[in-house]
Amino acid sequence: MKIKYTSELMGLMAIFQQVTRAKLKDCFFDSNSLLIFVVEPNELGKAIGKKAVNIKRLEKSFNKKIKIIEYNSDVQIFIRNLIYPLRVKEVQLEENVATLEPNDSKTRGYLIGRAASNLRNYEGIVKRYFNEIKELKVM
């Protein structure tokens, strides 16, 4: 899948890097219109800033909610980073399917969302980096 950036996204990425001094890997709007920044490994702390000062500053200047995810080349760790602050017992990979095992029914509900909207959103983000993953499931 080829990733294309609009001039708006390029501008947002430039501002993000100026404010945080973190190495940015990607930036996009998810299907819920949340602005997502994916930073390189070990750059998350720098991107968030002390007491989340960078997130607050960026949300105020962009006038949008943002989420910062730390990239990892291991799909299981990436999925855990993506769904944070939600936690799962396990992320299982079988063929082209990643199965999440939530800790409780409340977490399960948040992962799936109304009409599976959250799950499909997460699935789209995972597919953006890992072509081999075709589906995300929740046990």
DOTI-94036 format. One record per atom (N, C-alpha, C, O): residue in three letters; x, y, z. Coordinates in pm, whole numbers, plus 50000, padded with zeros to 5 digits. Example, Ala and Ser with C-alpha at 12.3 -4.5 7.8 and 13.67 -1.06 7.14 Angstrom:
ala513194943150780/ala512304955050780/ala513204967050780/ala514244966850846/ser512854977550708/ser513674989450714/ser512905000350787/ser513415011450804/
***
This chain:
met500844988250000/met500005000050000/met500885012550000/met501805013750082/lys500615021449910/lys501395033649899/lys500765044349989/lys499555046249990/ile501605051250064/ile501125061550156/ile501375075250092/ile502495078350052/lys500315083250084/lys500425096650028/lys500075106950135/lys499195104650218/tyr500775118150133/tyr500525128750231/tyr499975141150161/tyr500445144850053/thr498995147450223/thr498475160150173/thr499365171250228/thr500165168950319/ser499215183150174/ser500015194350224/ser499615197450369/ser500455201850448/glu498345195150404/glu497885197350542/glu498655187950637/glu499155192250741/leu498725175050600/leu499435165450684/leu500915168750694/leu501505167450801/met501515173050584/met502935176650586/met503175188150685/met504155188250759/gly502265197750685/gly502365209050779/gly502225204450923/gly502975208851010/leu501265195550948/leu501055190251083/leu502285182651131/leu502685183551247/met502885174951038/met504085167251072/met505255176451107/met505995173751201/ala505405187251033/ala506485196851059/ala506315203251196/ala507275204551271/ile505095207351227/ile504825213451358/ile505085203451470/ile505685206851572/phe504635191051450/phe504835180451550/phe506335178751580/phe506735178151696/gln507135178051474/gln508575175951494/gln509245188151558/gln510185186651636/gln508775200251526/gln509335212251589/gln509035212551738/gln509905215751819/val507795209151774/val507365209851914/val508005198751997/val508485201252108/thr508015186551945/thr508435175052025/thr509905171352011/thr510475165452103/arg510535174651900/arg511905170451869/arg512025155151859/arg513115149651869/ala510885148351841/ala510875133751829/ala510915129951681/ala510405137251596/lys511515118351651/lys511575113551513/lys510225107551477/lys509755098151541/leu509605113151374/leu508275109051332/leu508355099251217/leu509125101251122/lys507575088551224/lys507555078651118/lys506375081151023/lys506505079650902/asp505225085051079/asp504005086250999/asp503005095151070/asp503115097651190/cys502025100050994/cys500955108351047/cys499745106450957/cys499865106650834/phe498575104651017/phe497355102850937/phe496125104751025/phe496225104951147/phe494975106150960/phe493695106551030/phe493115092551023/phe493065086550915/asp492665087151137/asp492025073951134/asp490565075451093/asp490105086451065/ser489845064351091/ser488445064851044/ser487525072051142/ser486385075151108/asn488005074951263/asn487225082751360/asn487665097351363/asn487325104651456/ser488415101651261/ser488935115351247/ser489875119351361/ser490025131151391/leu490515109451423/leu491525111951525/leu492865113551452/leu493195105651365/leu493625123751489/leu494925126151427/leu495955117251497/leu496185118551617/ile496555108251421/ile497495098651478/ile498905101251428/ile499145102451308/phe499825102051523/phe501245103351492/phe501915090351533/phe501715085551644/val502715084651444/val503485072651475/val504945076951481/val505515081751384/val505535074951600/val506925078951620/val507825066751612/val507385055451630/glu509095069251585/glu510085058551577/glu510245052051715/glu509905058251816/pro510775039651721/pro510985033051850/pro511815041651946/pro512755048551905/asn511445041152073/asn512115048552182/asn511985063752174/asn512755070952237/glu511025068552097/glu510805083052085/glu509515087452154/glu509185099352155/leu508775078052213/leu507455081152269/leu507545091052385/leu506765100652390/gly508475088852477/gly508605097852591/gly508895112152548/gly508325121652602/lys509785113552451/lys510155126652399/lys508935133052332/lys508695145052346/ala508165125052258/ala507005130252186/ala505915135152283/ala505285145452259/ile505695127652390/ile504655131352486/ile505075143352570/ile504285152452594/gly506325143252615/gly506835154252696/gly506495152252843/gly505635144052878/lys507175159852929/lys506915159053073/lys505485163253102/lys505025173653055/lys504785154953179/lys503375157453215/lys502515159853092/lys501575167753096/ala502835153152982/ala502095153752856/ala501985167852799/ala501015171152731/val502965176152828/val502915190052785/val502865191252633/val502165199952580/asn503595182652561/asn503605183452415/asn502235179852356/asn501765186352262/ile501615169552410/ile500285165552360/ile499305177052380/ile498555180452288/lys499305182952498/lys498375194052526/lys498625205752432/lys497675211652380/arg499895209052412/arg500235220252325/arg499805217552181/arg499255226452115/leu500045205252133/leu499685201851995/leu498165201451976/leu497655206351875/glu497445195552073/glu495985195052061/glu495395209052057/glu494435211751984/lys495975218052136/lys495485231852138/lys495785238752005/lys494915245651952/ser496995237051951/ser497345244051827/ser496645237951705/ser496295245251612/phe496435224751704/phe495745218351591/phe494235219151608/phe493495217551510/asn493765221551731/asn492345221251764/asn491735207651729/asn490615206751678/lys492495196951757/lys492075183251729/lys492635174151837/lys493685176951895/lys491925163251863/lys492445152851953/lys493545145451878/lys493415142651759/ile494625142151949/ile495695134551884/ile496025122151966/ile495725121352085/lys496635112551899/lys497125100551965/lys498525098051911/lys498775099251791/ile499435094652002/ile500805091751961/ile501075076951987/ile500855072052098/ile501555070051885/ile501825055751894/ile503305053651865/ile503875059851775/glu503915044751944/glu505315041251917/glu505345029551820/glu504725019251846/tyr506055031151709/tyr506165020451610/tyr507055009251663/tyr508005011851737/asn506744996951625/asn507604985651654/asn507474975951538/asn506374973651489/ser508594970351494/ser508554961251379/ser507924947751416/ser507574939951328/asp507774945051546/asp507074932951593/asp505584936251598/asp505164944851675/val504794929451517/val503364932651505/val502644931351639/val501724939051666/gln503024921751723/gln502354919951851/gln502584931951943/gln501654936552010/ile503814936851947/ile504114948652030/ile503444961051970/ile502924969452044/phe503454962151837/phe502794973651773/phe501314974251807/phe500784984951837/ile500644962651804/ile499204962251837/ile498984966551982/ile498054973952011/arg499844961952073/arg499724966052214/arg499904981252226/arg499174987652302/asn500864986852153/asn501075001352154/asn499865008752097/asn499475019252147/leu499295003151993/leu498155009351924/leu496925010252014/leu496265020652018/ile496614999552085/ile495384999352165/ile495555005352304/ile494585006952378/tyr496805008752341/tyr497045014952472/tyr496145027052488/tyr496015034552392/pro495515029652600/pro495675024252734/pro494925010952762/pro495005005752873/leu494225005652664/leu493594992652684/leu494684982052690/leu495694982952621/arg494454972052773/arg495444961352787/arg494814947952754/arg493634945652782/val495614939152694/val495144925752662/val496094915452723/val497284918252741/lys495564903652754/lys496394892752807/lys497394888352702/lys498564886052730/glu496884887152578/glu497704881152473/glu497294886252336/glu496134889452312/val498284886952247/val498044889552104/val498584877352031/val499794875252026/gln497674869451975/gln498094857251905/gln498094859651755/gln497214866251700/leu499114854251689/leu499184855051543/leu499044841151486/leu499834832151516/glu498034839351402/glu497854826751332/glu497594830051186/glu496624836751153/glu498464825251100/glu498414828250957/glu498324843250937/glu499274850350968/asn497204848250885/asn497084862650858/asn496134869650954/asn495634880550925/val495884863351070/val494914868851165/val495594871451299/val496294862851353/ala495374883451352/ala495854886851486/ala494644886351580/ala493664893351557/thr494724878151685/thr493624876751779/thr494024882851912/thr495064879451969/leu493174891851961/leu493424898452089/leu492594891552197/leu491404888952178/glu493234888652311/glu492514882752424/glu492424893252535/glu493384895352608/pro491254899752548/pro491114910352648/pro491094904852791/pro490794893152813/asn491424913552888/asn491434909653029/asn490024908053085/asn489794899553172/asp489084916053036/asp487714915553087/asp486714919852980/asp487104924152871/ser485434918753013/ser484394921752913/ser484334936752880/ser483974940452768/lys484684945252976/lys484674959752950/lys485724963252845/lys485454970752751/thr486934957752862/thr488014959952765/thr487604954552629/thr487864960752526/arg486964942952629/arg486484936752504/arg485534946252431/arg485634948052310/gly484624952252505/gly483674961652447/gly484354973752386/gly484004978152277/tyr485344979352459/tyr486084990952408/tyr486864987452282/tyr486914995252187/leu487464975452281/leu488244971252164/leu487364970152039/leu487754974351931/ile486194964452057/ile485314962151943/ile484584974951902/ile484564978451784/gly483984981951998/gly483264994251968/gly481904991551906/gly481584980151871/arg481125001951893/arg479785000451835/arg479894996051689/arg480605002251610/ala479184985351655/ala479184979651519/ala480614976651472/ala480924978051354/ala481464972551566/ala482864968751539/ala483694980151479/ala484694977751412/ser483274992551502/ser483975003951441/ser485405005351493/ser486325007851415/asn485615003751624/asn486975004951679/asn487874993951624/asn489024996451587/leu487344981751619/leu488134970451572/leu488554972451426/leu489714969951392/arg487634976751340/arg487954979151199/arg488964990451184/arg489824990151096/asn488845000551270/asn489785011751270/asn491195006751304/asn492145009751233/tyr491314998951413/tyr492614993251451/tyr493154984351339/tyr494354984651309/glu492264976651279/glu492664967551172/glu493274975251055/glu494304971251000/gly492664986251018/gly493164994650909/gly494555000150938/gly495415000650851/ile494755004351064/ile496055009851103/ile497124998951100/ile498235001251052/val496794986951151/val497764975851151/val498124972051007/val499284969450977/lys497124971650918/lys497364968050778/lys498254978350708/lys498944974950611/arg498244990650756/arg499065001350697/arg500554997950705/arg501335001850618/tyr500934990650811/tyr502354987350832/tyr502684972650812/tyr503814969150781/phe501694964150831/phe501934949750822/phe500974943750720/phe499854940050753/asn501434942750595/asn500594937750487/asn500124923450510/asn499054919450462/glu500924915750585/glu500594901650605/glu499364899750695/glu498734889150691/ile499014909850775/ile497834908650862/ile496584912250782/ile496474923350729/lys495664902850774/lys494444905150696/lys493244908450785/lys492304914950741/glu493294904050913/glu492154906151000/glu492584907151145/glu493574901051186/leu491834914951222/leu492014916151366/leu490764910551431/leu489654914151392/lys490934901751530/lys489794895751600/lys489944897751749/lys491054899551800/val488814897451820/val488824897851965/val488154885152014/val487074881551969/met488824878352108/met488264865852162/met487044868552247/met486434859252300/
***
